[in-house]
């Protein structure tokens, strides 16, 4: 054998050895690394994917954390009994025909329609409710009938619905959207989702859980069920997840207030009900209502109007009263003369009040008096009073470095509002301050801020941070973290307790002698302040109607803000009436 021939053999062996080494290393990498690492564009490893390829299943529970009201009632994640159809052979379906009538009656369909669905099934199906996008929830007796029929391929399984297929004013919960760039859970049709608004969004890192629970069966190479393997349930099996989130909301009151708002004819607006001692959110209603299963962002129904700033009108006279008293530009005993016309800036008063005290001016909502007080003040003094009362800034509960998050802020898209567009210009222009004095011009206040301002006055100037999330617990019920109430103080200090007491006393006069007399005969003695703001919407003059207040007067339990938006300029203040109806509801509520 020649030297060249031996060299060729050597080189060939070297190349083959190199290729074998590369192949062995590649196989080792696949076995030791890739099979336990997530594949690109997927949340599954190669090992998991190889198993999933042989399974056909349906997701029974997404594994996402669940919300509850203050009494433990579920707000999301209600579990129902549902019928699940699995693909089976034609012979099994044929044998089942004699037993199907009992099942199809329970499923509210007929045998022909049922078989049409079953015959063409390639993956398991949760039987739907024909009236909704939800699965059909079975009563215990109905579930028993389906099970008793004993039809192979039809199972009754616990199915967790994230939301009810219904509209409500609970936009603060939010809704879900499909995660961008994420693959569906193979052979189930399930797409991983994430929070797009509300608590679903702000708590997303804590809500994700450990994965879904699925009911599945195993198939062979021809995609047919393997005989004898049966239906299996697979889930994370973690005693601690998904987490439970207890809110401060009372679901029963929330629904009742939603119904009152709907009956009153409110089309656009909000109601915020707070605990008068802690500022905890008892109910938060936004209209128009939204359906979390049918969200159309362009329609803006999903926006939480309780957190969106709007022109406040005369409820802002509360801030001017506080600012004027604190700055010493007036005294409680000062009297004014209202002729019905302010005499400048185009301002007027709806009524000629004549000689009037400051308390009477507040109760009667005299524009002339509060325009004059605002002109006496500087822009800085007005802004300072607003800030001390929790306006012109976000006040919702928040905490840093908690639950593994750098910042937890449950309220999504909470507006800060504002007082002046240009404070320096307002200092030079008395007209700007006069218009601000009656809650017009650039002033913007959210219903949450307005209700919280009442709590601040009742708590003698201490601004509380409204809280909607009370605690987080593990799935086994063990407490993970209590989110304790805290204050939201202003860097500018607080209004004096004497000022707060004086203004809440004037609020009583609003109901007994002033613009709120229509609710004087309510079940509880009430106090508050009405307001009507002039706005322009789509080029047309419209009104925002407000009422803020508390009850009962002798021992305040609740503070509330009611806002009707986009109302006719000729309509009377409906917010006052709805406030009275809400307080009557609360007076009759067992918790009261």
C-alpha positions as CSV (number, residue, x, y, z in Angstrom):
1,X,0.0,0.0,0.0
2,X,1.4,3.3,-1.0
3,X,2.1,6.2,1.4
4,X,-0.5,8.4,-0.4
5,X,-3.1,5.7,0.0
6,X,-2.4,5.4,3.7
7,X,-2.7,9.1,4.1
8,X,-6.1,9.2,2.4
9,X,-7.3,6.5,4.8
10,X,-6.0,8.4,7.7
11,X,-7.7,11.7,6.6
12,X,-11.0,9.9,6.0
13,X,-10.8,8.3,9.5
14,X,-10.0,11.7,11.0
15,X,-13.0,13.3,9.3
16,X,-15.3,10.4,10.3
17,X,-14.0,10.7,13.9
18,X,-14.6,14.4,13.9
19,X,-18.1,14.0,12.5
20,X,-18.9,11.3,15.1
21,X,-17.6,13.5,17.8
22,X,-19.8,16.4,16.6
23,X,-22.8,14.1,16.4
24,X,-22.2,12.8,19.9
25,X,-21.8,16.3,21.3
26,X,-25.0,17.4,19.5
27,X,-27.0,14.4,20.9
28,X,-25.6,15.2,24.4
29,X,-26.6,18.8,24.1
30,X,-30.1,17.9,23.0
31,X,-30.4,15.4,25.8
32,X,-28.8,17.4,28.6
33,X,-29.7,21.0,27.6
34,X,-32.3,21.4,24.9
35,X,-34.8,19.0,26.3
36,X,-35.0,21.0,29.6
37,X,-34.8,24.4,28.0
38,X,-37.7,26.4,26.5
39,X,-37.8,26.3,22.7
40,X,-37.7,29.6,20.8
41,X,-41.2,31.1,20.5
42,X,-42.6,28.6,23.1
43,X,-42.9,28.2,26.8
44,X,-42.3,24.5,26.5
45,X,-39.1,22.4,26.5
46,X,-38.2,19.8,23.9
47,X,-39.0,17.1,26.3
48,X,-42.4,18.6,27.1
49,X,-43.1,19.1,23.4
50,X,-42.4,15.5,22.7
51,X,-45.0,14.5,25.3
52,X,-47.5,17.1,24.1
53,X,-47.3,15.9,20.5
54,X,-48.8,12.6,21.7
55,X,-51.6,14.3,23.7
56,X,-55.0,15.7,22.8
57,X,-56.5,17.8,25.6
58,X,-58.6,20.7,26.8
59,X,-57.7,23.4,29.3
60,X,-60.0,23.2,32.4
61,X,-58.2,25.9,34.4
62,X,-55.7,28.5,33.1
63,X,-53.9,28.4,36.5
64,X,-54.2,32.2,36.8
65,X,-54.6,33.8,40.2
66,X,-58.2,34.5,41.3
67,X,-59.9,37.6,42.7
68,X,-62.4,37.6,45.6
69,X,-64.5,40.3,47.3
70,X,-64.1,41.3,50.9
71,X,-66.4,38.5,52.0
72,X,-64.6,35.8,50.0
73,X,-67.1,35.8,47.1
74,X,-65.3,34.9,43.8
75,X,-65.0,37.8,41.3
76,X,-63.1,35.7,38.8
77,X,-62.4,32.0,38.3
78,X,-65.8,30.5,39.1
79,X,-65.7,26.7,38.7
80,X,-68.7,24.9,37.1
81,X,-69.5,21.4,36.0
82,X,-69.2,21.2,32.2
83,X,-69.6,18.5,29.6
84,X,-66.4,17.8,27.6
85,X,-66.5,15.9,24.3
86,X,-63.5,13.8,23.3
87,X,-62.9,12.5,19.8
88,X,-63.7,8.8,19.6
89,X,-64.0,6.2,16.8
90,X,-67.1,6.1,14.6
91,X,-68.1,2.7,16.1
92,X,-68.1,4.1,19.6
93,X,-70.3,7.1,18.5
94,X,-72.6,4.6,16.7
95,X,-73.0,2.5,19.9
96,X,-73.8,5.7,21.9
97,X,-76.8,6.8,19.8
98,X,-79.3,4.9,21.9
99,X,-78.2,6.7,25.1
100,X,-77.8,10.2,23.6
101,X,-81.3,11.6,24.0
102,X,-80.9,12.0,27.8
103,X,-77.5,13.7,27.3
104,X,-78.6,16.1,24.5
105,X,-81.7,17.2,26.5
106,X,-79.3,18.3,29.3
107,X,-77.0,20.0,26.8
108,X,-80.0,21.8,25.3
109,X,-79.5,20.5,21.8
110,X,-80.8,17.7,19.6
111,X,-79.1,14.4,18.6
112,X,-78.5,15.4,15.0
113,X,-76.8,18.7,15.9
114,X,-74.8,17.0,18.6
115,X,-73.6,14.2,16.3
116,X,-72.6,16.7,13.7
117,X,-70.2,18.4,16.1
118,X,-69.0,15.1,17.6
119,X,-68.4,13.4,14.2
120,X,-66.0,16.2,13.1
121,X,-64.2,16.6,16.4
122,X,-60.4,16.5,16.2
123,X,-59.6,17.9,19.6
124,X,-61.6,17.8,22.9
125,X,-64.5,20.4,23.2
126,X,-66.1,22.0,26.2
127,X,-69.8,22.0,25.3
128,X,-70.8,25.7,24.9
129,X,-73.9,27.6,26.0
130,X,-75.7,28.5,22.9
131,X,-76.8,31.8,24.4
132,X,-73.3,32.9,25.5
133,X,-69.7,32.5,24.7
134,X,-69.4,30.5,28.0
135,X,-69.3,26.8,28.4
136,X,-72.7,25.4,29.5
137,X,-72.8,25.2,33.3
138,X,-74.5,22.0,34.5
139,X,-76.6,21.8,37.6
140,X,-75.8,18.8,39.9
141,X,-78.8,16.9,38.7
142,X,-77.9,17.5,35.1
143,X,-74.2,16.5,35.6
144,X,-75.5,13.3,37.2
145,X,-77.7,12.5,34.2
146,X,-74.7,12.9,31.8
147,X,-72.5,10.7,34.0
148,X,-75.3,8.0,34.4
149,X,-75.6,7.7,30.7
150,X,-72.0,6.3,30.7
151,X,-71.1,7.3,27.2
152,X,-67.5,6.8,26.2
153,X,-66.0,10.1,25.1
154,X,-68.4,12.3,27.1
155,X,-67.1,13.4,30.5
156,X,-68.4,15.9,33.1
157,X,-65.4,17.8,34.4
158,X,-64.8,20.9,36.6
159,X,-64.2,23.9,34.3
160,X,-63.0,27.3,35.6
161,X,-64.5,30.3,33.9
162,X,-62.3,33.4,34.2
163,X,-65.3,35.8,33.8
164,X,-69.0,35.6,33.5
165,X,-70.3,36.5,30.0
166,X,-72.0,39.6,31.2
167,X,-71.6,43.4,31.4
168,X,-70.7,45.2,34.6
169,X,-69.2,48.4,35.9
170,X,-66.2,46.6,37.4
171,X,-63.6,47.9,34.9
172,X,-61.1,48.0,37.8
173,X,-60.8,44.2,37.4
174,X,-59.7,44.6,33.7
175,X,-59.5,42.0,31.0
176,X,-57.1,39.7,29.3
177,X,-55.5,39.6,25.9
178,X,-53.4,37.0,24.1
179,X,-49.7,37.3,24.9
180,X,-47.7,38.5,21.9
181,X,-45.3,36.0,20.4
182,X,-46.6,33.1,22.5
183,X,-47.6,29.8,21.0
184,X,-50.9,28.2,21.7
185,X,-50.9,25.2,24.1
186,X,-50.5,22.5,21.4
187,X,-53.6,20.4,20.5
188,X,-55.9,22.3,22.9
189,X,-56.6,25.6,21.0
190,X,-55.7,27.4,24.3
191,X,-53.7,30.6,23.9
192,X,-51.7,32.0,26.9
193,X,-53.1,35.4,28.0
194,X,-51.9,38.3,30.1
195,X,-53.6,41.3,31.8
196,X,-54.4,44.2,29.5
197,X,-56.0,46.6,32.0
198,X,-57.1,46.9,35.6
199,X,-55.9,44.6,38.3
200,X,-55.3,42.0,35.7
201,X,-52.6,44.2,34.3
202,X,-51.1,45.8,37.5
203,X,-50.8,42.4,39.2
204,X,-49.7,40.4,36.2
205,X,-46.4,39.2,37.6
206,X,-48.3,37.6,40.6
207,X,-51.2,36.3,38.6
208,X,-49.4,34.1,36.1
209,X,-49.4,31.0,38.2
210,X,-47.7,27.7,37.5
211,X,-49.5,26.6,34.3
212,X,-52.9,25.3,33.3
213,X,-54.8,22.2,34.3
214,X,-55.8,20.0,31.3
215,X,-57.9,16.9,30.7
216,X,-56.2,14.8,28.0
217,X,-55.9,11.4,26.3
218,X,-52.9,9.9,24.5
219,X,-52.9,9.2,20.7
220,X,-50.8,6.8,18.6
221,X,-48.9,7.6,15.4
222,X,-52.1,7.8,13.4
223,X,-53.6,10.3,15.7
224,X,-56.1,7.8,17.2
225,X,-56.8,7.4,20.9
226,X,-54.7,4.5,22.5
227,X,-57.2,2.0,23.9
228,X,-57.2,1.6,27.7
229,X,-55.3,4.8,28.5
230,X,-58.5,6.7,29.4
231,X,-58.9,10.4,30.2
232,X,-56.3,11.9,32.5
233,X,-56.1,15.2,34.4
234,X,-52.8,17.0,34.5
235,X,-52.0,20.1,36.4
236,X,-49.2,21.9,38.2
237,X,-50.0,20.1,41.5
238,X,-48.6,23.0,43.6
239,X,-50.2,23.7,46.9
240,X,-49.3,27.3,46.9
241,X,-50.4,28.5,43.4
242,X,-52.5,30.0,41.9
243,X,-52.6,32.9,44.4
244,X,-55.8,34.3,45.8
245,X,-56.3,38.1,45.8
246,X,-58.9,39.5,48.3
247,X,-60.2,42.9,47.4
248,X,-61.9,45.5,49.6
249,X,-65.0,45.5,47.4
250,X,-68.4,44.2,48.6
251,X,-69.7,42.3,45.5
252,X,-73.3,42.5,46.7
253,X,-73.2,46.3,47.1
254,X,-71.2,46.7,43.9
255,X,-74.0,44.9,41.9
256,X,-76.8,46.7,43.7
257,X,-75.2,50.1,43.0
258,X,-74.6,49.1,39.3
259,X,-78.3,48.4,39.1
260,X,-79.3,51.7,40.7
261,X,-77.1,53.6,38.3
262,X,-78.6,51.7,35.4
263,X,-82.1,52.3,36.6
264,X,-81.4,56.0,37.0
265,X,-80.5,56.4,33.3
266,X,-76.8,57.0,33.8
267,X,-75.1,56.4,30.4
268,X,-71.7,57.8,31.1
269,X,-70.2,58.4,34.5
270,X,-69.0,56.7,37.7
271,X,-69.8,56.0,41.3
272,X,-67.1,55.6,44.0
273,X,-68.1,54.4,47.5
274,X,-65.4,54.5,50.2
275,X,-65.2,53.4,53.8
276,X,-65.3,56.7,55.7
277,X,-62.7,55.6,58.2
278,X,-60.1,53.9,56.0
279,X,-60.8,55.1,52.4
280,X,-61.1,51.4,51.4
281,X,-63.0,51.0,48.1
282,X,-66.4,49.4,48.9
283,X,-67.7,49.8,45.4
284,X,-66.4,51.3,42.2
285,X,-68.8,51.6,39.2
286,X,-68.0,52.9,35.8
287,X,-70.5,53.4,32.9
288,X,-70.9,52.4,30.2
289,X,-70.6,48.9,31.4
290,X,-68.1,46.5,29.8
291,X,-67.9,42.8,29.1
292,X,-64.4,41.4,29.8
293,X,-65.1,38.6,27.2
294,X,-66.0,41.2,24.5
295,X,-63.8,44.2,24.8
296,X,-63.5,46.7,22.0
297,X,-60.9,49.3,23.1
298,X,-62.0,51.8,20.4
299,X,-65.4,52.0,22.1
300,X,-63.7,53.0,25.4
301,X,-66.3,51.2,27.5
302,X,-63.4,49.4,29.2
303,X,-62.1,52.7,30.6
304,X,-62.5,53.1,34.3
305,X,-64.2,56.5,34.6
306,X,-63.8,56.4,38.4
307,X,-60.1,57.0,37.8
308,X,-60.4,59.5,34.9
309,X,-60.3,63.2,35.6
310,X,-63.3,65.4,34.7
311,X,-64.3,69.0,35.2
312,X,-65.7,69.2,38.7
313,X,-67.9,72.3,38.8
314,X,-69.1,73.5,42.2
315,X,-67.8,70.5,44.2
316,X,-64.4,72.3,43.8
317,X,-65.8,75.1,45.9
318,X,-64.8,72.8,48.8
319,X,-61.2,73.4,47.9
320,X,-61.6,77.2,47.6
321,X,-63.4,77.3,51.0
322,X,-60.5,75.4,52.6
323,X,-57.8,77.6,50.8
324,X,-59.5,80.8,51.8
325,X,-59.9,79.8,55.4
326,X,-56.3,78.5,55.7
327,X,-54.9,81.6,54.0
328,X,-56.9,83.9,56.2
329,X,-58.5,85.8,53.3
330,X,-61.9,85.3,54.8
331,X,-63.5,84.3,58.1
332,X,-66.5,82.1,58.8
333,X,-68.5,85.1,59.9
334,X,-67.9,87.2,56.8
335,X,-71.0,88.2,54.7
336,X,-71.2,88.8,51.0
337,X,-73.7,90.4,48.6
338,X,-74.7,88.4,45.5
339,X,-76.7,90.3,42.9
340,X,-76.8,87.3,40.5
341,X,-74.0,88.8,38.3
342,X,-70.4,88.8,39.2
343,X,-69.8,91.8,37.0
344,X,-66.7,90.6,35.1
345,X,-65.2,87.6,33.2
346,X,-68.7,86.7,32.0
347,X,-69.4,85.0,35.3
348,X,-72.9,85.0,36.8
349,X,-74.8,83.2,39.6
350,X,-78.0,81.2,38.8
351,X,-79.8,83.0,41.6
352,X,-79.6,86.5,43.3
353,X,-78.8,85.5,46.8
354,X,-78.6,89.0,48.3
355,X,-76.6,89.3,51.6
356,X,-75.2,85.8,52.3
357,X,-72.8,84.3,54.8
358,X,-69.9,82.0,53.8
359,X,-71.8,78.9,55.1
360,X,-74.9,79.9,53.2
361,X,-72.8,80.6,50.0
362,X,-71.4,77.1,50.2
363,X,-74.9,75.5,50.9
364,X,-76.5,77.5,48.0
365,X,-73.4,77.1,45.8
366,X,-73.1,80.9,45.1
367,X,-70.7,81.5,42.2
368,X,-70.2,85.1,43.0
369,X,-68.8,84.4,46.5
370,X,-66.4,81.7,45.4
371,X,-65.2,83.6,42.4
372,X,-64.4,86.5,44.7
373,X,-62.6,84.2,47.2
374,X,-60.5,82.7,44.4
375,X,-59.5,86.1,43.2
376,X,-58.3,87.0,46.7
377,X,-56.1,83.9,46.7
378,X,-52.9,83.2,44.8
379,X,-52.6,80.3,42.4
380,X,-50.1,78.7,44.7
381,X,-52.5,78.9,47.7
382,X,-55.3,77.2,45.7
383,X,-53.0,74.5,44.4
384,X,-51.6,73.9,47.9
385,X,-55.1,73.4,49.4
386,X,-56.0,71.0,46.6
387,X,-52.8,69.1,47.1
388,X,-53.5,68.9,50.9
389,X,-57.0,67.5,50.1
390,X,-55.6,64.8,47.8
391,X,-56.3,66.5,44.4
392,X,-53.9,67.2,41.5
393,X,-52.0,64.0,42.3
394,X,-52.6,60.2,42.3
395,X,-53.8,59.0,45.7
396,X,-54.4,55.3,45.2
397,X,-52.7,52.9,47.5
398,X,-49.2,51.9,46.5
399,X,-46.1,50.4,48.0
400,X,-42.4,49.9,47.0
401,X,-40.4,46.7,47.2
402,X,-43.3,44.4,48.0
403,X,-44.1,40.8,46.8
404,X,-41.0,40.8,44.7
405,X,-42.1,43.9,42.8
406,X,-40.2,47.2,42.7
407,X,-43.6,49.0,42.9
408,X,-47.1,47.7,43.4
409,X,-49.8,50.2,42.3
410,X,-53.1,48.3,41.9
411,X,-55.1,51.1,40.2
412,X,-54.5,51.1,36.5
413,X,-54.2,54.4,34.6
414,X,-55.2,56.5,37.6
415,X,-55.3,60.2,36.5
416,X,-53.6,62.8,38.6
417,X,-55.9,65.6,37.5
418,X,-54.9,69.2,37.6
419,X,-55.8,72.7,38.9
420,X,-54.1,75.2,36.5
421,X,-52.7,74.7,33.0
422,X,-50.2,77.5,33.7
423,X,-50.0,78.6,37.4
424,X,-47.8,81.6,36.6
425,X,-50.4,82.9,34.2
426,X,-53.2,82.3,36.7
427,X,-51.3,84.4,39.3
428,X,-51.4,87.3,36.9
429,X,-54.9,86.8,35.6
430,X,-57.8,87.1,38.1
431,X,-60.2,85.8,35.6
432,X,-58.5,82.4,35.5
433,X,-58.6,82.2,39.3
434,X,-62.3,83.3,39.4
435,X,-63.3,80.6,36.9
436,X,-61.2,78.1,38.8
437,X,-63.0,79.1,42.0
438,X,-66.3,77.7,40.6
439,X,-64.6,74.5,39.3
440,X,-64.3,75.4,35.7
441,X,-61.5,76.4,33.4
442,X,-58.6,73.9,33.6
443,X,-59.6,72.1,36.8
444,X,-59.8,68.3,36.5
445,X,-60.7,65.9,39.3
446,X,-61.4,62.1,39.4
447,X,-64.4,60.6,41.2
448,X,-61.9,58.6,43.3
449,X,-60.2,61.8,44.4
450,X,-63.5,63.5,45.0
451,X,-64.8,60.7,47.3
452,X,-61.4,60.6,49.0
453,X,-61.5,64.3,49.7
454,X,-64.7,63.6,51.8
455,X,-62.8,61.0,53.8
456,X,-59.9,63.5,54.2
457,X,-62.3,66.1,55.7
458,X,-64.0,63.5,57.9
459,X,-60.5,62.4,59.2
460,X,-59.7,66.1,60.0
461,X,-57.3,66.7,57.1
462,X,-55.5,63.3,57.0
463,X,-55.4,62.1,53.4
464,X,-55.8,58.3,53.2
465,X,-54.7,56.2,50.2
466,X,-57.8,54.5,48.8
467,X,-57.1,50.7,48.9
468,X,-58.8,48.1,46.7
469,X,-56.5,45.1,47.4
470,X,-56.7,43.8,50.9
471,X,-54.4,40.7,51.0
472,X,-52.7,38.0,48.9
473,X,-52.9,34.4,50.0
474,X,-51.6,31.1,48.7
475,X,-53.9,28.5,47.1
476,X,-54.0,26.6,50.4
477,X,-55.4,29.6,52.2
478,X,-52.1,30.5,54.0
479,X,-51.7,34.3,54.1
480,X,-48.9,35.5,51.9
481,X,-49.1,39.3,52.5
482,X,-51.6,41.7,54.0
483,X,-51.6,45.0,52.2
484,X,-52.2,47.4,55.1
485,X,-53.9,50.8,54.8
486,X,-51.7,53.8,54.8
487,X,-51.9,57.6,54.4
488,X,-51.1,59.6,51.3
489,X,-49.8,62.8,52.9
490,X,-48.9,65.9,50.9
491,X,-45.5,67.4,51.1
492,X,-47.3,70.7,51.7
493,X,-48.9,69.5,54.9
494,X,-52.6,69.2,55.9
495,X,-55.6,71.4,56.2
496,X,-56.3,72.2,59.8
497,X,-58.8,70.0,61.7
498,X,-60.9,73.1,62.5
499,X,-61.1,73.9,58.8
500,X,-62.1,70.3,58.0
501,X,-64.8,70.3,60.7
502,X,-66.2,73.7,59.5
503,X,-66.6,72.5,55.9
504,X,-68.2,69.1,56.9
505,X,-70.7,71.2,58.9
506,X,-71.4,73.3,55.9
507,X,-72.0,70.1,53.9
508,X,-74.9,69.3,56.3
509,X,-76.4,72.6,55.4
510,X,-76.2,71.7,51.7
511,X,-78.8,68.9,52.4
512,X,-80.9,70.6,55.1
513,X,-81.1,74.2,53.5
514,X,-79.3,74.2,50.2
515,X,-78.9,72.6,46.8
516,X,-79.2,69.0,48.2
517,X,-82.6,69.4,49.8
518,X,-84.0,66.7,47.5
519,X,-82.4,64.0,49.7
520,X,-83.3,65.6,53.0
521,X,-85.8,62.8,53.7
522,X,-83.3,59.9,53.2
523,X,-83.1,57.0,55.6
524,X,-79.9,58.5,57.1
525,X,-79.2,62.2,57.7
526,X,-76.8,63.0,54.9
527,X,-74.3,65.7,54.0
528,X,-72.5,66.7,50.8
529,X,-71.9,69.1,48.0
530,X,-73.5,69.2,44.5
531,X,-71.9,70.5,41.4
532,X,-72.6,71.1,37.7
533,X,-69.8,71.6,35.3
534,X,-70.2,73.2,31.9
535,X,-68.3,71.3,29.2
536,X,-68.2,71.0,25.4
537,X,-68.4,67.6,23.9
538,X,-68.2,67.1,20.1
539,X,-68.8,70.8,19.7
540,X,-72.0,70.8,21.8
541,X,-72.6,72.4,25.2
542,X,-73.1,69.7,27.8
543,X,-73.0,69.3,31.6
544,X,-71.2,67.0,34.1
545,X,-73.4,66.5,37.2
546,X,-71.7,65.7,40.5
547,X,-72.6,65.0,44.1
548,X,-70.1,64.1,46.8
549,X,-70.9,63.4,50.4
550,X,-71.2,61.1,53.3
551,X,-73.6,59.4,55.7
552,X,-74.9,59.0,58.2
553,X,-74.0,62.5,59.6
554,X,-73.8,61.6,63.3
555,X,-71.5,58.6,62.7
556,X,-70.1,58.6,59.1
557,X,-69.6,55.1,57.6
558,X,-69.4,55.8,53.9
559,X,-68.2,58.6,51.6
560,X,-69.2,58.7,48.0
561,X,-68.8,60.5,44.7
562,X,-71.4,60.3,42.0
563,X,-70.7,61.7,38.5
564,X,-73.1,61.9,35.5
565,X,-71.2,62.9,32.3
566,X,-72.3,64.3,29.0
567,X,-75.8,65.4,30.3
568,X,-78.2,67.9,28.7
569,X,-77.7,71.5,29.8
570,X,-81.4,71.6,30.6
571,X,-81.5,68.5,32.9
572,X,-81.6,68.7,36.7
573,X,-78.9,67.3,38.9
574,X,-79.5,63.5,38.9
575,X,-76.3,62.8,40.8
576,X,-77.9,64.1,44.0
577,X,-80.8,61.8,43.7
578,X,-78.7,58.7,43.0
579,X,-76.5,59.6,45.9
580,X,-79.6,59.6,48.1
581,X,-80.7,56.2,46.7
582,X,-77.3,54.7,47.3
583,X,-77.3,55.9,50.9
584,X,-80.8,54.4,51.4
585,X,-79.5,51.1,50.1
586,X,-76.5,51.3,52.6
587,X,-78.8,52.1,55.5
588,X,-80.8,48.9,54.8
589,X,-77.6,46.8,54.3
590,X,-76.8,44.3,57.0
591,X,-73.2,45.6,57.2
592,X,-74.5,49.0,58.1
